[in-house]
Amino acid sequence: MLKLNIVRIIMVLTIAGFVASGCKSGNKLNKTQKGAIIGAAGGAVVGAGVGKAARNTVLGAIIGATVGGVTGGIIGKQMDKEAKEIAQIPGAEVKRVGEGINVTFESGVLFGVDQATINPSAQSKIKDLATVFAKYPDSYILIEGHTDASGSAEHNLALSEQRAKAVAAYLQAQSVIGSRIKTAWYGESQPKVTNDTEANKAQNRRVEFAIYANEALIEKAKKETAGAQ
């Protein structure tokens, strides 16, 4: 984490240096040039975190899909809009990460204890999520299931699989195209916090989403980038 912070500081200072030198020399940077500098810096910061971000986690999926530069900035603007709409859904914890979105629901919001059937009160939340996904169709959706450390590792792995697939199936039932959806499950192996208190266990029992650009959105952003140059 310390190394990542150091890299972040260096990149911020580098950006400031580029912008300052451009102003002093009388050559004002246009929006495209500024975006390219900032995008490159963002890519370097993200890259610094790749080593510790497992490729099969939501963070790894978003980092792996990073485009960077002005094109990445255009993708990020769409993700900003989508994230704001998802944040209106009760129980959804939404974080913007690079050029993607990380959404987390505690399992208790969606499922009964030791159950993998989405409870009636949660169905409306998934329907609202599907509505947002339909509005922004050019993205992939990775759904991950996680549990706390209660029970056997085998049971927890199976439960996390069932829950991830249950959410995926419900989204598809709401007309979210299946080719957009990917699922993964990790049981108790990827806790957010230690499993030493009931409050912490509740955080570890969760379903997480990674939302990131698909090829169609990347191509659209590239075309928009070319048109702005």
C-alpha positions as CSV (number, residue, x, y, z in Angstrom):
1,M,0.0,0.0,0.0
2,L,2.9,2.3,0.8
3,K,4.5,1.7,-2.5
4,L,1.2,2.4,-4.3
5,N,0.9,5.7,-2.4
6,I,4.4,6.7,-3.4
7,V,3.7,5.9,-7.0
8,R,0.5,8.0,-6.8
9,I,2.4,11.0,-5.4
10,I,5.1,10.7,-8.1
11,M,2.5,10.6,-10.8
12,V,0.6,13.6,-9.4
13,L,3.9,15.6,-9.3
14,T,4.7,14.5,-12.8
15,I,1.3,15.6,-14.1
16,A,1.8,19.0,-12.4
17,G,5.2,19.3,-14.0
18,F,3.8,18.6,-17.5
19,V,1.0,21.1,-17.1
20,A,3.2,23.8,-15.5
21,S,5.8,23.4,-18.3
22,G,3.1,23.7,-20.9
23,C,1.8,26.9,-19.4
24,K,5.2,28.5,-18.9
25,S,6.3,27.8,-22.5
26,G,3.2,29.4,-23.8
27,N,1.9,26.2,-25.3
28,K,-1.4,25.5,-23.7
29,L,-2.4,21.9,-23.6
30,N,-5.7,21.0,-25.2
31,K,-8.2,18.7,-23.6
32,T,-7.0,15.7,-25.5
33,Q,-3.4,16.2,-24.5
34,K,-4.4,16.8,-20.8
35,G,-6.5,13.6,-21.0
36,A,-3.7,11.6,-22.4
37,I,-1.3,12.7,-19.6
38,I,-3.9,12.0,-16.9
39,G,-4.9,8.7,-18.4
40,A,-1.3,7.5,-18.6
41,A,-0.8,8.5,-15.0
42,G,-3.9,6.6,-14.0
43,G,-2.7,3.6,-15.9
44,A,0.6,3.6,-14.1
45,V,-1.1,3.9,-10.7
46,V,-3.4,1.0,-11.5
47,G,-0.5,-1.0,-12.9
48,A,1.3,-0.6,-9.6
49,G,-1.5,-2.4,-7.8
50,V,-1.8,-5.3,-10.3
51,G,0.8,-7.4,-8.5
52,K,-1.2,-7.7,-5.4
53,A,-4.6,-7.8,-7.0
54,A,-5.5,-11.4,-7.9
55,R,-6.7,-11.6,-11.5
56,N,-9.8,-13.6,-10.5
57,T,-11.2,-10.9,-8.2
58,V,-13.5,-8.0,-9.0
59,L,-10.6,-5.7,-8.6
60,G,-8.4,-7.7,-10.9
61,A,-11.1,-7.9,-13.5
62,I,-11.5,-4.1,-13.5
63,I,-7.7,-3.5,-13.6
64,G,-7.3,-6.0,-16.3
65,A,-9.8,-4.2,-18.5
66,T,-8.2,-0.8,-18.1
67,V,-7.6,1.1,-21.4
68,G,-6.1,4.3,-20.1
69,G,-5.5,7.6,-21.8
70,V,-8.3,9.8,-23.2
71,T,-10.2,6.7,-24.3
72,G,-10.2,5.4,-20.7
73,G,-11.4,8.8,-19.6
74,I,-14.4,8.6,-21.9
75,I,-15.3,5.1,-20.6
76,G,-14.9,6.5,-17.0
77,K,-17.4,9.2,-17.6
78,Q,-20.1,6.6,-18.6
79,M,-19.2,4.6,-15.5
80,D,-19.7,7.7,-13.4
81,K,-23.2,8.0,-14.6
82,E,-24.0,4.3,-14.2
83,A,-22.5,4.2,-10.7
84,K,-24.7,7.1,-9.6
85,E,-27.8,5.2,-10.7
86,I,-26.8,2.0,-9.0
87,A,-26.1,3.8,-5.8
88,Q,-29.8,4.6,-5.6
89,I,-30.6,0.9,-5.0
90,P,-31.0,0.2,-1.3
91,G,-28.3,-2.1,0.1
92,A,-25.9,-1.5,-2.8
93,E,-22.4,-0.4,-1.8
94,V,-21.0,1.3,-4.9
95,K,-17.3,2.2,-5.6
96,R,-15.8,3.6,-8.7
97,V,-12.6,1.8,-9.4
98,G,-10.5,3.0,-12.4
99,E,-12.6,2.6,-15.5
100,G,-15.1,0.3,-13.8
101,I,-17.5,-0.1,-10.9
102,N,-17.4,-2.4,-7.9
103,V,-20.9,-3.1,-6.4
104,T,-21.3,-5.1,-3.2
105,F,-24.4,-6.5,-1.5
106,E,-24.1,-8.2,1.8
107,S,-25.5,-11.7,1.4
108,G,-28.0,-11.0,4.2
109,V,-29.6,-8.4,1.9
110,L,-30.2,-10.9,-0.8
111,F,-30.5,-14.3,0.9
112,G,-31.8,-16.0,4.0
113,V,-29.3,-17.7,6.3
114,D,-27.5,-20.6,4.5
115,Q,-29.9,-20.1,1.5
116,A,-29.2,-19.5,-2.2
117,T,-32.7,-18.4,-3.2
118,I,-33.0,-14.7,-3.6
119,N,-35.6,-13.6,-1.0
120,P,-38.7,-11.7,-2.2
121,S,-37.6,-8.4,-0.7
122,A,-34.3,-8.5,-2.6
123,Q,-35.9,-9.4,-5.9
124,S,-36.8,-5.7,-6.5
125,K,-33.2,-4.7,-5.9
126,I,-31.9,-7.1,-8.6
127,K,-34.7,-5.9,-10.9
128,D,-33.6,-2.3,-10.4
129,L,-30.0,-3.4,-11.0
130,A,-31.1,-5.1,-14.2
131,T,-32.8,-1.9,-15.3
132,V,-29.6,0.0,-15.0
133,F,-27.6,-2.7,-16.8
134,A,-30.1,-2.5,-19.7
135,K,-29.6,1.3,-19.9
136,Y,-25.9,0.8,-20.2
137,P,-25.5,-2.4,-22.3
138,D,-21.9,-2.1,-23.4
139,S,-20.3,-3.7,-20.4
140,Y,-19.3,-7.0,-18.8
141,I,-20.7,-8.0,-15.4
142,L,-18.7,-10.3,-13.2
143,I,-20.7,-11.7,-10.2
144,E,-18.7,-13.2,-7.3
145,G,-20.0,-15.1,-4.3
146,H,-18.2,-15.0,-1.0
147,T,-18.9,-16.3,2.5
148,D,-17.5,-16.0,6.0
149,A,-15.5,-18.8,7.7
150,S,-18.4,-20.4,9.5
151,G,-18.9,-24.0,8.5
152,S,-16.7,-26.2,6.3
153,A,-14.7,-24.8,3.4
154,E,-16.4,-27.2,1.1
155,H,-19.9,-26.1,2.2
156,N,-19.0,-22.4,1.9
157,L,-17.5,-22.8,-1.6
158,A,-20.7,-24.6,-2.8
159,L,-22.9,-21.9,-1.2
160,S,-21.0,-19.1,-2.7
161,E,-21.3,-20.8,-6.1
162,Q,-25.0,-21.2,-5.8
163,R,-25.5,-17.6,-4.8
164,A,-23.4,-16.2,-7.6
165,K,-25.3,-18.3,-10.1
166,A,-28.7,-17.5,-8.6
167,V,-28.0,-13.7,-9.1
168,A,-26.8,-14.3,-12.6
169,A,-29.9,-16.4,-13.4
170,Y,-32.2,-13.7,-12.0
171,L,-30.5,-11.0,-14.0
172,Q,-30.9,-13.0,-17.2
173,A,-34.6,-13.5,-16.3
174,Q,-34.8,-9.7,-16.3
175,S,-33.5,-9.7,-19.9
176,V,-29.9,-9.0,-19.2
177,I,-28.0,-10.7,-22.0
178,G,-26.2,-13.8,-20.7
179,S,-23.1,-13.2,-22.8
180,R,-22.4,-10.1,-20.7
181,I,-22.4,-12.1,-17.4
182,K,-19.6,-14.0,-15.8
183,T,-19.6,-15.8,-12.5
184,A,-17.0,-16.8,-9.9
185,W,-17.1,-18.0,-6.4
186,Y,-14.5,-18.2,-3.6
187,G,-16.3,-19.4,-0.4
188,E,-14.4,-18.2,2.6
189,S,-11.0,-17.7,0.8
190,Q,-11.2,-14.0,0.1
191,P,-12.5,-12.2,3.2
192,K,-12.7,-8.4,3.2
193,V,-11.9,-8.4,7.0
194,T,-11.0,-10.9,9.6
195,N,-13.8,-13.3,10.7
196,D,-13.4,-12.5,14.4
197,T,-16.7,-10.8,15.1
198,E,-20.3,-11.2,13.8
199,A,-20.1,-7.7,12.3
200,N,-17.0,-8.7,10.3
201,K,-18.5,-12.0,9.2
202,A,-21.5,-10.1,7.8
203,Q,-19.1,-8.0,5.6
204,N,-17.5,-11.2,4.4
205,R,-20.8,-12.8,3.4
206,R,-21.4,-10.9,0.2
207,V,-22.0,-10.9,-3.5
208,E,-19.8,-8.6,-5.5
209,F,-20.0,-7.2,-9.0
210,A,-17.3,-5.9,-11.3
211,I,-18.7,-3.8,-14.2
212,Y,-16.3,-2.9,-16.9
213,A,-16.2,-2.0,-20.6
214,N,-16.7,-4.6,-23.3
215,E,-15.3,-4.4,-26.7
216,A,-18.2,-2.4,-28.1
217,L,-17.8,0.4,-25.5
218,I,-14.0,0.5,-26.0
219,E,-14.5,0.9,-29.8
220,K,-17.1,3.7,-29.3
221,A,-14.7,5.5,-26.9
222,K,-11.8,5.2,-29.4
223,K,-13.9,6.7,-32.1
224,E,-15.0,9.6,-29.9
225,T,-11.3,10.1,-29.0
226,A,-10.3,10.2,-32.6
227,G,-13.1,12.7,-33.4
228,A,-11.9,15.0,-30.6
229,Q,-8.3,15.2,-31.8
